[in-house]
Amino acid sequence: MDKQSYFKSLECIPASSLSRMQMLDNDLCRIPTNVNFTSINTYGLIEVTLKVSLENKQVINSVTCTFHTHDKKSFKGRHLAFRLTATDGTQHLIGTYTRPYAIIEENIPYPSKPTESTLKTVKITYKATHPMLYIAD
């Protein structure tokens, strides 16, 4: 991401549905048009943090994506990939059809006061040798 942009929408898909995706480069992919992502109803912007480290003489890219939602359904227990859409229209993919899969954590609050938030916080963590992928048109 060369310029400042924000992520405005997030969608998910079972990782196995991406078996026909093409890796065009280490950070670029193409997804077939016949795959159907499911929209996630997020509240506010989606926070994404990218980190690059060296582990056992290999470059490891870590992506952490955090969002808030009123949605009660659970994302845990499934191998999912996620498509992010930025405010500039570009799309990015977290995860692929193979291991390693994204790790999903959910924090569901039960507030003690009516003025406190009831939004569920979901944190997606993905570590791989390739970075978060740009999706080619």
Secondary structure as GFF3:
##gff-version 3
##sequence-region A 1 137
A	DSSP	beta_strand	7	14	.	.	.	ID=ss1
A	DSSP	three_ten_helix	15	18	.	.	.	ID=ss2
A	DSSP	beta_strand	22	25	.	.	.	ID=ss3
A	DSSP	beta_strand	28	30	.	.	.	ID=ss4
A	DSSP	beta_strand	38	40	.	.	.	ID=ss5
A	DSSP	beta_strand	42	55	.	.	.	ID=ss6
A	DSSP	beta_strand	58	69	.	.	.	ID=ss7
A	DSSP	beta_strand	80	86	.	.	.	ID=ss8
A	DSSP	beta_strand	91	94	.	.	.	ID=ss9
A	DSSP	beta_strand	103	107	.	.	.	ID=ss10
A	DSSP	beta_strand	120	128	.	.	.	ID=ss11
A	DSSP	beta_strand	133	135	.	.	.	ID=ss12
###
